[in-house]
Amino acid sequence: MAYFSRFIVFLFLLASLSPFCSSNPIQDSFHQCLSVNTNSLTQLPNIFFTPDNTSFTSVLNSTAQNLRCIASYAAKPELIFTPLIETHIQTAVICAKKLGIQLRFRSGGHDYEGMSYTSVMDPPYVVVDLAKLRRIDVDVEDGSVWVEAGATVGELYYRVAEKSKTLGVPAGLCMSLGIGGHITGGAYGSMMRKYGLGADNALDAKIIDATGRILDRKGMGEDVFWAIRGGGGGSFGVIVSWKLKLVAVPETVTVFNVAKTLEQGATKILYRWQQVADKLDDNLFIRVLIQSSNVPNTTQRTISTTYNALFLGDVNTLQETMKQSFPELGLTKEDCFEMSWLESALFIAGYPRTVPTTVLLAGKPAFLNYFKAKSDFVTNPIPEEGLEGIWERFLEEESPLMIWNPYGGMMSRISESSTPFPHRNGILFKIQYVSSWMNPEKKAMNMHVDWIRKLYDYMTQYVSMSPRQAYVNYRDLDLGMNDKNGDDTSFAKASSWGTKYFKDNFNRLVQIKSEFDPDNFFKHEQSIPVLPIKSKSQGFKRVKKSKCKKGRKVIHH
């Protein structure tokens, strides 16, 4: 009854506004379906945005993190729909499925290939932007928090810290990440060695399936709940909200940044880091940011490695730990800063220490650029001569970046199959490669993308093999994609990227997808494919689910 009342209110709002006029059949049919029984096509201000609307571009660009994906040469949606409540999303899904319209769902816009708001596939599409669903409910007594898909990591951290100085969330390092998509890919952060990924600490979720039902963990079943915790976004349904476990953090933590250039022995120190980073105290997370820079007071270029760290403890304990485990870095007490866990999130993200924590409520990134990224996982230390080969290639590029993220600790104690995220025991660290630029011309993009592809090829000899693993939240269409025309993709073709992201878990993801979304309504360039129809003797029967009608069931958490 509650759903029906809210739906009627939604229709009344639609009907009460000026008529919506369009010559675009997708826009027209979508609006007509949403307005259901109203006699005129209507437009609700600040809900629907078409390319003819003066706010269309600003809304499209509002949370787009990669300028490459909103450049003039990138595809644009036929319509952007910004729902206010869950029932709006339900209606959008039901109408899109009925009309055969492809939907893309955006929570924070951090998809590296922009697949939540652009497309390289042929079918036209509508973007459902969840930015207005940002409610956060912290329950200190229960040790959990419900957070809607459009809320950012920074907002989540801030609201948790408001309620408790000794509780935190083991999620991302980038403060403008939308929680909805973030957890679906795994969600690593500076406490992953202590507590695992965000997905490892997900307790429940609310998802809207292809028939428009809202399902919680019990309603969707354990198989689907397993699949959405690391199986990537956009394949199984629309994530409306997550329930995440709160974990213990000290009132005071310690952070540091220590930079070393080639002239200061960066190569040997980084080689040593590879040997110890995954074996350090679980409370210590030290990642390495690698960039090109200028030698002070010269025009000569060099390589700078910055050791960016969080320790869940005080500075004195950190000093003793570093002296025993990684003395080569030469960490001093003056390099270290004690602060709250919330303040450390800003520090790790690269904000100056003078910036107040309230900046987290803005939900916006510090800067934007055009970029192409790729990823790798390393199982054996890269030798010094291998590092020197990286440096040679870095010095050829305008603005190269690598981020080496340590594993070990809790990550090595969680089974590869506990969630779809398989990169666990045996992984020393993950590499993120980034080439960024500010020239909007396609020629500039091609040049930088060519560089990063060549670096990736060079790294083949030093990274994981069979498969060469990749992180699904660093989407990379170079690994392969579904059929461009929007047709169902074969299991064999999809395996080209599926096994890299998920290893053997890909097989289970395909089975679950085939049963939960047999019509393959939720699809994009690298969505999980469905299996073809098989006879009963083959053990799988693809059954088409009936369409949801009025009075559809809504299952609440």
Salt bridges, closest charged atoms under 4 A:
GLU86 OE2 - LYS206 NZ 2.49
GLU113 OE1 - ARG68 NH2 3.05
GLU113 OE2 - LYS372 NZ 2.59
ASP122 OD1 - LYS484 NZ 2.87
ASP129 OD2 - ARG106 NH2 2.64
ASP137 OD2 - ARG135 NE 2.95
ASP142 OD2 - LYS243 NZ 3.55
GLU155 OE1 - ARG134 NH2 2.84
GLU162 OE2 - ARG159 NH1 3.07
ASP200 OD1 - ARG424 NH2 2.85
ASP209 OD2 - ARG213 NH2 2.62
GLU222 OE2 - ARG217 NE 2.81
ASP223 OD1 - ARG508 NH2 2.84
ASP278 OD1 - LYS279 NZ 3.04
ASP282 OD2 - ARG413 NH2 2.54
GLU328 OE2 - ARG272 NE 3.29
ASP376 OD2 - ARG468 NH2 2.69
GLU384 OE1 - LYS268 NZ 3.31
GLU397 OE2 - HIS448 ND1 2.62
GLU398 OE1 - HIS448 NE2 3.71
GLU416 OE2 - LYS503 NZ 2.95
ASP450 OD2 - LYS454 NZ 3.16
ASP476 OD1 - LYS372 NZ 2.85
ASP476 OD2 - LYS374 NZ 2.63
ASP478 OD2 - LYS372 NZ 3.82
ASP478 OD2 - LYS374 NZ 2.80
ASP478 OD1 - ARG453 NH2 2.83
ASP483 OD1 - LYS493 NZ 2.69
ASP488 OD1 - LYS523 NZ 3.70
ASP488 OD2 - ARG542 NH2 3.78
ASP517 OD2 - LYS513 NZ 2.72
ASP519 OD2 - LYS97 NZ 3.30
GLU525 OE1 - ARG104 NH1 2.95
